[in-house]
Amino acid sequence: MVKVAVIYYSSTGTNYQLANWAAEAAKESGAEVKVVRTEELAPEAAINSNEAWKKHVEETKDVPVATSDDIEWADAIIFSMPTRFGSVPSQMKQFIDSQGGLWATGKTANKVVTAMSSASNSHGGQEATLLNFYTTMMHWGTIIVAPGYTDDSAYAAGGNPYGTSVTQGQDGSMVENVENAVKHQARRVVEVATKIHG
């Protein structure tokens, strides 16, 4: 059974939803799955200044925090994160940057990885975030599995070939219909990971 870690960062819940859809599809594909979050690094004052952020932090306090053990355990990893000025948010970056020990001992090599993103407008940096993130994954020696246009669900989701991405509207809801695209991306990762690690 292929082991899949879904590692996400979410401030107000969008990427938490993406992570859960991905986990659901990976489980349905026969994988053993765990969902973990990167540690919240923002100051309490910043969190408390945004009701949606504050609410989400409280609602997900029991979701386990990601550790190096989760990466070492996994055959495949699905990452999900919002964009921050076209790049990876500090909460995800800090987690990734702290994996030097695993990288140095070859324990990140040949992990099958894919990533998803979000932003508050349709050209807010989703693609740049994924491309920036994948650069690090190349350094890790991973096998990147992007969705490309391998399923029609990509078009309803906005057509991002690097990874499913979504726009979060002003009311906090998702603008594009991305659930099927997320699930296809997760199934594709399980399929490739099974061929490599199964």
Phi, psi and chi 1 to 4 in degrees:
 res  aa     phi    psi   chi1   chi2   chi3   chi4
   1 MET       -  125.5 -176.7 -179.3  -75.4      -
   2 VAL   -70.0  139.2  167.9      -      -      -
   3 LYS  -103.1  125.8  -65.5  175.1  -73.9 -169.3
   4 VAL  -121.5  123.9  177.4      -      -      -
   5 ALA  -100.2  127.8      -      -      -      -
   6 VAL  -103.7  111.0 -178.1      -      -      -
   7 ILE  -113.0  122.5  -58.3  176.1      -      -
   8 TYR  -134.5  159.4   77.6   93.2      -      -
   9 TYR  -127.1  135.3  171.2   69.1      -      -
  10 SER  -146.3  130.3 -169.2      -      -      -
  11 SER   -89.9  -41.9   54.1      -      -      -
  12 THR  -120.4    2.8   59.3      -      -      -
  13 GLY   118.5  -14.1      -      -      -      -
  14 THR   -61.1  -51.4  -62.6      -      -      -
  15 ASN   -73.7  -22.8  -75.6  -84.8      -      -
  16 TYR   -64.7  -41.3  179.2   55.8      -      -
  17 GLN   -65.4  -44.5  179.3   63.5   73.9      -
  18 LEU   -58.1  -43.8  -60.7 -177.8      -      -
  19 ALA   -61.3  -41.7      -      -      -      -
  20 ASN   -69.3  -37.7  -77.4  -45.0      -      -
  21 TRP   -62.8  -42.3  -79.0  -26.3      -      -
  22 ALA   -63.0  -43.2      -      -      -      -
  23 ALA   -62.6  -41.6      -      -      -      -
  24 GLU   -59.7  -46.7 -178.4 -176.4  -33.8      -
  25 ALA   -68.3  -37.8      -      -      -      -
  26 ALA   -64.6  -41.0      -      -      -      -
  27 LYS   -63.7  -42.8  -74.2  175.5 -172.2  172.2
  28 GLU   -63.5  -24.1  -71.9  170.2   -3.4      -
  29 SER   -87.1    2.9  -62.3      -      -      -
  30 GLY    96.7    8.2      -      -      -      -
  31 ALA   -86.5  155.2      -      -      -      -
  32 GLU   -87.2  127.6 -177.9 -179.1   -8.7      -
  33 VAL  -128.7  141.2 -179.2      -      -      -
  34 LYS  -131.5  141.4   60.8  168.5   71.4  173.3
  35 VAL  -110.4  124.1  176.7      -      -      -
  36 VAL  -135.4  155.2  -67.5      -      -      -
  37 ARG  -115.7  151.7   61.5 -179.4  172.1   86.3
  38 THR   -78.8  154.0   59.3      -      -      -
  39 GLU   -66.5  139.7 -167.8  170.1    3.6      -
  40 GLU   -75.6  125.3 -179.0   57.9   81.0      -
  41 LEU  -108.9  -11.2  -55.5  175.3      -      -
  42 ALA   -66.8  145.8      -      -      -      -
  43 PRO   -64.7  149.9   17.4  -25.8      -      -
  44 GLU   -57.5  -35.0 -162.5  170.2  -43.2      -
  45 ALA   -62.9  -38.6      -      -      -      -
  46 ALA   -67.7  -43.1      -      -      -      -
  47 ILE   -63.4  -45.6  -64.6  168.5      -      -
  48 ASN   -69.3  -17.3  -70.3  -21.3      -      -
  49 SER   -79.2   -8.2   70.1      -      -      -
  50 ASN  -126.7  110.3 -178.9  -37.0      -      -
  51 GLU   -58.4  -40.4  -81.0  -56.5  -44.8      -
  52 ALA   -65.9  -39.9      -      -      -      -
  53 TRP   -64.7  -49.3 -164.0   -6.9      -      -
  54 LYS   -57.7  -44.7 -178.6  179.8  176.7 -178.2
  55 LYS   -63.2  -43.6 -179.4 -178.0  177.3 -165.0
  56 HIS   -66.3  -41.3 -178.2   68.4      -      -
  57 VAL   -57.9  -43.1  166.9      -      -      -
  58 GLU   -66.8  -42.5 -179.2   61.9   27.2      -
  59 GLU   -67.3  -26.3  -72.8  174.4  -13.7      -
  60 THR  -111.5   17.8   56.9      -      -      -
  61 LYS   -63.6  -21.4   64.6 -176.7  178.9 -174.6
  62 ASP   -92.1   -3.9  -66.1  -29.8      -      -
  63 VAL   -71.7  128.8  176.2      -      -      -
  64 PRO   -59.9  144.8  -19.9   29.8      -      -
  65 VAL   -82.3  134.9  172.8      -      -      -
  66 ALA   -63.7  142.7      -      -      -      -
  67 THR  -133.7  172.6   69.0      -      -      -
  68 SER   -59.6  -31.7  -60.7      -      -      -
  69 ASP   -60.2  -33.2  -68.9  -18.5      -      -
  70 ASP   -66.8  -39.1  -62.5  -45.5      -      -
  71 ILE   -68.7  -44.7  -67.6  174.8      -      -
  72 GLU   -63.0  -37.2 -168.9  167.9   -5.5      -
  73 TRP   -67.2  -36.5  168.7   85.6      -      -
  74 ALA   -79.0  143.8      -      -      -      -
  75 ASP   -85.1  -32.5  -60.4  -51.0      -      -
  76 ALA  -137.3  148.8      -      -      -      -
  77 ILE  -132.1  129.8  -50.8  167.7      -      -
  78 ILE  -108.7  118.7  -59.9  170.2      -      -
  79 PHE  -102.9  145.6  -67.3   94.0      -      -
  80 SER  -142.9  132.1 -168.9      -      -      -
  81 MET  -159.1  152.7   71.2 -148.2   85.7      -
  82 PRO   -78.2  164.3   28.0  -32.5      -      -
  83 THR   -85.9  148.0 -174.9      -      -      -
  84 ARG  -127.9   99.7  -69.1  -67.6 -177.6  -93.9
  85 PHE    54.6   42.0  -55.8  112.0      -      -
  86 GLY    79.7   11.5      -      -      -      -
  87 SER  -138.0 -176.6 -166.6      -      -      -
  88 VAL   -75.1  136.6  177.4      -      -      -
  89 PRO   -65.0  151.3   21.3  -29.3      -      -
  90 SER   -59.1  -31.5   59.4      -      -      -
  91 GLN   -64.1  -40.0  -67.3   86.1  -12.9      -
  92 MET   -76.4  -40.5 -177.6   64.5   74.9      -
  93 LYS   -62.3  -42.0 -172.7   77.6  165.2   64.0
  94 GLN   -62.2  -41.3 -170.1  -85.5  -20.5      -
  95 PHE   -63.6  -47.4  173.9   71.0      -      -
  96 ILE   -62.2  -44.0  -65.2  -61.8      -      -
  97 ASP   -67.9  -17.0  -73.4   -9.1      -      -
  98 SER   -90.8    8.5   65.6      -      -      -
  99 GLN   -98.6   20.3  -54.7  -50.7  -41.6      -
 100 GLY   -56.7  -35.8      -      -      -      -
 101 GLY   -63.8  -43.4      -      -      -      -
 102 LEU   -64.4  -45.8  -74.5 -175.3      -      -
 103 TRP   -59.6  -45.3  167.9   80.7      -      -
 104 ALA   -64.7  -25.3      -      -      -      -
 105 THR  -100.9   11.3   53.8      -      -      -
 106 GLY    77.9   12.9      -      -      -      -
 107 LYS   -85.3   -2.7  -68.4  177.4  179.9  173.2
 108 THR   -98.0  -11.8   58.8      -      -      -
 109 ALA   -65.9  139.3      -      -      -      -
 110 ASN    67.3   12.3  -62.1  -32.7      -      -
 111 LYS   -70.0  138.6  -58.8  -71.0 -177.7 -177.5
 112 VAL   -87.6  123.6  175.1      -      -      -
 113 VAL  -130.2  153.2  -58.4      -      -      -
 114 THR  -149.6  164.0 -161.7      -      -      -
 115 ALA  -144.4  156.4      -      -      -      -
 116 MET  -131.8  159.6  -55.3  177.8  -69.2      -
 117 SER  -149.0  172.9   67.4      -      -      -
 118 SER  -151.1  162.0   67.0      -      -      -
 119 ALA  -156.2  169.8      -      -      -      -
 120 SER   -87.5   -1.1   59.0      -      -      -
 121 ASN  -148.7  163.4   60.8   70.8      -      -
 122 SER   -68.4  -17.8   59.0      -      -      -
 123 HIS  -122.1   40.0  -63.8  -73.3      -      -
 124 GLY   -91.9   12.2      -      -      -      -
 125 GLY   111.2    9.8      -      -      -      -
 126 GLN   -57.1  -49.1  -65.6  101.3  -43.4      -
 127 GLU   -65.7  -43.4  -67.9 -176.2    3.0      -
 128 ALA   -61.5  -39.1      -      -      -      -
 129 THR   -60.3  -46.2  -63.0      -      -      -
 130 LEU   -65.6  -43.4  -64.7  176.2      -      -
 131 LEU   -64.1  -41.8  -67.0  171.1      -      -
 132 ASN   -60.3  -42.6  -74.4  -32.9      -      -
 133 PHE   -64.9  -43.9 -176.0   76.8      -      -
 134 TYR   -64.6  -26.5  -72.9  149.6      -      -
 135 THR   -58.5  -44.3  -61.4      -      -      -
 136 THR   -62.9  -40.4  -58.4      -      -      -
 137 MET   -64.0  -30.7  -66.3  -62.0  100.7      -
 138 MET   -65.8  -41.0  -68.7  177.5 -155.0      -
 139 HIS   -61.2  -35.7  -78.7 -103.5      -      -
 140 TRP   -71.6  -16.2  -83.2   18.5      -      -
 141 GLY    79.9   26.1      -      -      -      -
 142 THR   -81.5  171.0   67.9      -      -      -
 143 ILE  -106.9  107.5  -61.4  162.9      -      -
 144 ILE   -82.5  127.4  -62.3  168.6      -      -
 145 VAL  -118.9   93.3  177.8      -      -      -
 146 ALA   -83.8  153.5      -      -      -      -
 147 PRO   -71.8  -26.3   24.7  -32.7      -      -
 148 GLY    55.0 -140.4      -      -      -      -
 149 TYR  -119.7   47.6  -61.9  104.8      -      -
 150 THR   -83.5   -0.9   55.9      -      -      -
 151 ASP  -153.9  144.6 -171.3   81.2      -      -
 152 ASP   -62.9  -19.1  -73.8  -15.7      -      -
 153 SER   -61.1  -22.2   60.5      -      -      -
 154 ALA   -61.1  -34.5      -      -      -      -
 155 TYR   -72.0  -41.2  -61.3  102.8      -      -
 156 ALA   -65.9  -24.9      -      -      -      -
 157 ALA   -89.2    1.8      -      -      -      -
 158 GLY   108.6   -8.6      -      -      -      -
 159 GLY    80.1   27.0      -      -      -      -
 160 ASN   -82.5  112.6 -172.4  -17.6      -      -
 161 PRO   -78.4  -13.3   30.5  -35.1      -      -
 162 TYR   -84.0  -24.7  -48.7  115.1      -      -
 163 GLY   168.0  150.0      -      -      -      -
 164 THR   -58.9  133.9  -54.9      -      -      -
 165 SER  -136.4  154.3   64.9      -      -      -
 166 VAL  -139.6  150.8   69.3      -      -      -
 167 THR   -96.5  129.4  -51.1      -      -      -
 168 GLN   -94.3  120.2 -178.8 -178.0   -7.3      -
 169 GLY   -71.3  170.4      -      -      -      -
 170 GLN   -61.5  -25.4  -66.3  -58.3  -48.4      -
 171 ASP   -87.7    3.2   62.1   -6.1      -      -
 172 GLY    91.4   -6.6      -      -      -      -
 173 SER   -86.2  162.0   64.3      -      -      -
 174 MET   -83.2  134.9  -63.0 -174.9 -159.0      -
 175 VAL   -79.2  -51.3  173.1      -      -      -
 176 GLU   -84.1  159.3  -62.9   87.8    4.9      -
 177 ASN   -90.4   97.2  178.2    8.0      -      -
 178 VAL  -111.3   -6.3  -62.2      -      -      -
 179 GLU   -55.4  -48.4 -178.6  177.0   -5.1      -
 180 ASN   -65.4  -35.7  -70.1  -23.1      -      -
 181 ALA   -66.9  -41.6      -      -      -      -
 182 VAL   -60.5  -45.7  167.8      -      -      -
 183 LYS   -67.6  -37.7  -69.7 -178.6  174.5  179.6
 184 HIS   -62.9  -44.0  168.1   70.5      -      -
 185 GLN   -60.1  -41.9 -172.6  171.0  -12.9      -
 186 ALA   -66.0  -44.0      -      -      -      -
 187 ARG   -62.6  -37.8  -72.9 -169.0  -65.1  -93.5
 188 ARG   -63.9  -40.9 -178.3  167.4  159.4   78.5
 189 VAL   -63.2  -44.0  163.7      -      -      -
 190 VAL   -62.5  -41.8  172.7      -      -      -
 191 GLU   -60.1  -48.4  178.0 -173.8   -4.3      -
 192 VAL   -67.5  -42.6  173.4      -      -      -
 193 ALA   -62.3  -35.6      -      -      -      -
 194 THR   -65.6  -39.9  -59.5      -      -      -
 195 LYS   -65.7  -33.8  -70.4  176.2  179.6  176.5
 196 ILE   -88.1  -42.8  -64.6  168.4      -      -
 197 HIS  -111.7  -13.1  -62.0  -73.9      -      -
 198 GLY   -72.4      -      -      -      -      -
